[in-house]
């Protein structure tokens, strides 16, 4: 039965962490990620964009990526 208690504890910890993340304000969430525009020197978008904007979390996960116009 001990294994079941450990599993329940892990599950409770994960759900608490998720609830804490959901309670962050939009400004706090923005602080946990960064946007980077990379020029790939060729057309990547349907409107002639030559860059890719990548949104990365502070732990290195890619959240989103999409074509971007390089000024």
C-alpha positions as CSV (number, residue, x, y, z in Angstrom):
1,X,0.0,0.0,0.0
2,X,2.9,2.3,0.5
3,X,3.4,2.8,-3.2
4,X,-0.2,4.1,-3.6
5,X,0.5,6.8,-1.0
6,X,3.6,7.9,-2.8
7,X,1.7,8.1,-6.1
8,X,-1.1,10.1,-4.5
9,X,1.5,12.5,-3.0
10,X,3.2,13.0,-6.4
11,X,-0.2,13.6,-8.1
12,X,-1.2,16.2,-5.5
13,X,2.1,18.0,-5.9
14,X,1.8,18.2,-9.6
15,X,-1.8,19.5,-9.5
16,X,-0.8,22.1,-6.9
17,X,2.1,23.3,-9.1
18,X,-0.4,23.6,-12.1
19,X,-2.8,25.5,-10.0
20,X,-0.1,27.9,-8.9
21,X,1.0,28.5,-12.5
22,X,-2.6,29.2,-13.5
23,X,-2.9,31.8,-10.8
24,X,-0.1,34.0,-12.3
25,X,-1.0,37.3,-13.8
26,X,-0.4,37.9,-17.5
27,X,2.6,40.1,-16.6
28,X,4.1,37.4,-14.5
29,X,3.6,34.8,-17.2
30,X,5.4,37.2,-19.7
31,X,8.4,37.3,-17.4
32,X,8.7,33.5,-17.7
33,X,9.2,33.5,-21.4
34,X,11.2,35.4,-24.1
35,X,10.7,36.2,-27.8
36,X,13.5,36.0,-30.2
37,X,13.4,36.9,-34.0
38,X,15.8,35.0,-36.1
39,X,16.6,36.0,-39.7
40,X,16.8,32.9,-41.8
41,X,17.8,34.8,-45.0
42,X,15.1,33.2,-47.2
43,X,11.4,33.5,-47.6
44,X,9.5,31.5,-44.9
45,X,6.1,33.1,-44.9
46,X,3.3,33.5,-47.4
47,X,3.6,37.3,-47.2
48,X,7.4,37.4,-47.9
49,X,8.5,37.2,-44.3
50,X,12.2,36.3,-43.9
51,X,12.4,35.8,-40.1
52,X,10.9,33.4,-37.6
53,X,9.7,34.7,-34.2
54,X,10.2,32.0,-31.5
55,X,8.6,32.2,-28.0
56,X,10.8,30.3,-25.5
57,X,10.0,29.6,-21.9
58,X,12.6,30.2,-19.2
59,X,13.4,26.4,-19.1
60,X,14.1,26.3,-22.8
61,X,10.9,24.8,-24.2
62,X,9.6,26.3,-27.4
63,X,6.1,27.6,-26.9
64,X,5.3,29.0,-30.3
65,X,7.1,29.9,-33.6
66,X,5.7,31.8,-36.6
67,X,7.0,33.9,-39.6
68,X,7.9,37.5,-38.8
69,X,8.9,40.4,-41.0
70,X,12.5,41.6,-40.5
71,X,12.8,45.4,-40.6
